[in-house]
Amino acid sequence: MFFHSTRGKDKDKDFSSILMQGLADDGGLFMPDYWPQIDLDEIKSQKSFVGVAKCIVPLFTSSSFSHQETLNIVESTWHDFEHKDLVGIKKLHNVSVLELFHGPTAAFKDFGLQLAAAFFNKVLESENKTAIVLGATSGDTGSAAIDACKNYNRIKSFIMLPNGNMSEVQQRQMSTIKSSNVFALRINGTFDDCQDLVKLAFQKRDFLKTDQYLLAVNSINWTRIIGQICYYFYAYNQLFEKENLNFSIPTGNFGNVFACYSARKMGLPVNNISVAVNNNDILYRFFNENDYSKQSVYETISPSMDISVASNFERLIYDLFLDRDSVQCAAMFKNFPIEPIKLDHSMWKKKEGLFSSCKVNDLDTTKMIKRVFESDSYLLDPHTAVAAVQAFEQSDQNNHYVLLSTAHPAKFPKVYEELGIEINAMPLALRGLFEKEESLYNLDADYKKITNFINRNN
Ligand SMILES: *Cc1c(COP(=O)(O)O)cnc(C)c1O
């Protein structure tokens, strides 16, 4: 299996190259050259999440790793999960909550990032090189990236956090990790400032040692998507007796939804994919009004979904709407966001029967949390609650919904304080967080200052 860019120029890449590269040279996103097909009977017969993952991951890594090498990595990659089979499933009426928050940072991002980190390390070992991970985060990516990389001593992680709408739990998850190869930098600026600095660093690369990789951990890295495809097939492994599986997904950068779409292209029987968003509604406007135009970011109680553009969306435009026409795709995204994206009506209609989208504001999100807590004594995190609205509205005996639960509620204690709800089951991942000492490095949003800091610690 080889990979190519949605914009067509960067192609015939093997798995290791796209893993280490992140974004394609032409500014596009990497895609597999074809959709490998899965034998559903084989999925049904698996006894564990890792068993399911072993049917999937090797299909994408074959250009760089032997089948056995990949199986060995898959077997040892996911670690420090509190649930014995990694993923939990909780049945609530006609909805199955797919609990993806049992990992060490209590959000679903552990699935993709732990897999990416394990493969990063394998490539670095075999080439005898080191790497720097540089990322910006306003939510869960940073902590999952730091945690996934902290035990690989060939990798040093520098994660920038803005002054802003991050929960204190999320911040402490990054600042309290005691590891000599991890640095949480609090940048005196906004999330956009941090992202601009990361972009500049990837262009200049003037602070790297010779033969050192600069790795991107943002959600466009294809290996993160592979890790996420696995749990959609796992949901099938657990629930295949239900007819018509539908998925409702709390969405920000569209990585999780694209993993669901990918699983469907690989043969997973999926009826409807519900793209659930908060007030940051660019995807809602696209699916309902054919209007993909950038607006400013609103702060909400589901901060990991507070985005102005969805970085993985180009993949869907390319694969579904443009039938993999990279020339058209390049033209569209070259001028975006200055020129909004609006598809020909007949092209836009291709979403029908597969995608729907709903938008849920903060008030309705808290109402949903309360309702489910009162009726089922089950606590949804604010992101999950956004997607719960459509799942509960649309599900019935003939239409089962799988609700992706992307984070543990204990990451967002303020929301529950205001509702007068006590969180009594604290996950292991978050225990003692407020007793630990923080090490945060305060830096200005200045390229020289940041690269000097990296140099001193590289
Ligand atoms: C990252 C994140 C999301 C959004 O996922 P995307 O793949 O970016 O759409 C939703 N919920 C939580 C808790 C997250 O951390």
The ligand as a MOL file (V3000), in Angstrom:
LIG
                    3D

  0  0  0     0  0            999 V3000
M  V30 BEGIN CTAB
M  V30 COUNTS 15 15 0 0 0
M  V30 BEGIN ATOM
M  V30 1 C -10.2380 16.1180 19.5920 0
M  V30 2 C -11.5570 15.9160 20.2410 0
M  V30 3 C -12.7590 15.9440 19.5070 0
M  V30 4 C -12.7870 16.2640 18.0310 0
M  V30 5 O -12.2690 15.2260 17.2540 0
M  V30 6 P -11.8660 15.4680 15.7170 0
M  V30 7 O -11.2630 14.2030 15.2840 0
M  V30 8 O -10.8860 16.6170 15.7240 0
M  V30 9 O -13.1110 15.8170 14.9920 0
M  V30 10 C -13.9440 15.6710 20.1620 0
M  V30 11 N -13.9630 15.4090 21.4860 0
M  V30 12 C -12.8300 15.4000 22.2300 0
M  V30 13 C -12.9350 15.1280 23.6790 0
M  V30 14 C -11.5940 15.6360 21.6380 0
M  V30 15 O -10.4740 15.6060 22.3880 0
M  V30 END ATOM
M  V30 BEGIN BOND
M  V30 1 1 1 2
M  V30 2 1 2 3
M  V30 3 2 2 14
M  V30 4 1 3 4
M  V30 5 2 3 10
M  V30 6 1 4 5
M  V30 7 1 5 6
M  V30 8 2 6 7
M  V30 9 1 6 8
M  V30 10 1 6 9
M  V30 11 1 10 11
M  V30 12 2 11 12
M  V30 13 1 12 13
M  V30 14 1 12 14
M  V30 15 1 14 15
M  V30 END BOND
M  V30 END CTAB
M  END
